[in-house]
Amino acid sequence: MDGWHETEIRVRYAETDQMGIVHHSNYLIWFEAGRSDFCRARGFSYKDMEEKDNALMVVAESYCRYKSPAYYEDDLIIRTKVGEIRSRTLRFLYEVVRPGDDELLAEGETLHVVTDENKRVRSLPETYKAMLLKDSEEDENAFPANQAPH
C-alpha cells in the first residue's frame, strides 16, 4: 500500500495508564519497532549498517500527533515508510491504525542523521539508500527539511 510497511502489535497492560489508555511515550517506541521492521523487510538491519558499514542512523527529531486513544488489548498496525532521503539525513513517516475500526490513532515522523561510530556526520551509503527506496517514493507530504511541524 503506497510504500507503507505494516507491523502488527497488541497493546500490553504495561503500556497503559490507570484508565487503560496507552501512554503517549509508547508511540515513539512503536515507531522504532516499525522502522526496524521496515529496514529488515528491505533487506538489512540497523546492526548490519553499524557493523558492516560504520553508519548509524541517529534520531535528530521526532514528532507525533495523537488523534484518538488506543486501549489495553487493542490490536494495532504501525505503518512505516520513507518520507525523504538526502545525502546525510533520512525521514521516516508513521501511522498507527486500529484495524478493527480503521481508526487513525496517531501519525508522526522521525528525522535521522547518518553518523559514524565517532558521531561524525557522514553520507548514507548508496546500498542502503537503494534498499530503503525499493518499492517506495519519497513522500511530498513530509515536513520540509529544516521546518518543524506547526
Phi, psi and omega in degrees: 000096174051040178080359179284138170254138183250132177240125181268137175221162171237133181295125178269156180304319182295344181269002184247163175266189183299335180269002180081012179263140181297132176290140186303330183295337183290336182297321178292326175295318179292325175301317179297317178299316178297319180295317179297316178295320178303311181297315179299321179294337178268359172107012178207167176236165174306318181300320176302311181301315184292311187281321185273328188232007178050045180233119180246139177260100183269130178289122179255331178215148171218147183213138176216131174249121181269128186248327182201147184285152169253153186234162176310133178077001174297138168273130183231158173239128174260115179263133183226139172205166177282131176264324184196142172230128173242182185298325184235000180224158174213149183237132175250145177248148184222149168224139174247120186234141172262108186293338180302323178234008179057031181278129173279113185269326181200156173218151182194185181213154166227140175250131183240139173256134179273127178230171171264183183296341178266012178069022174271133180297138180216171178282149173289125178303137184302328180299319180287323177301314180298317180293320180294324182273353178303127178066022178212167175232152175298144186267123180289350179270357177292151176298140177299151178304144179063023176226120178282155176293153179261000000 
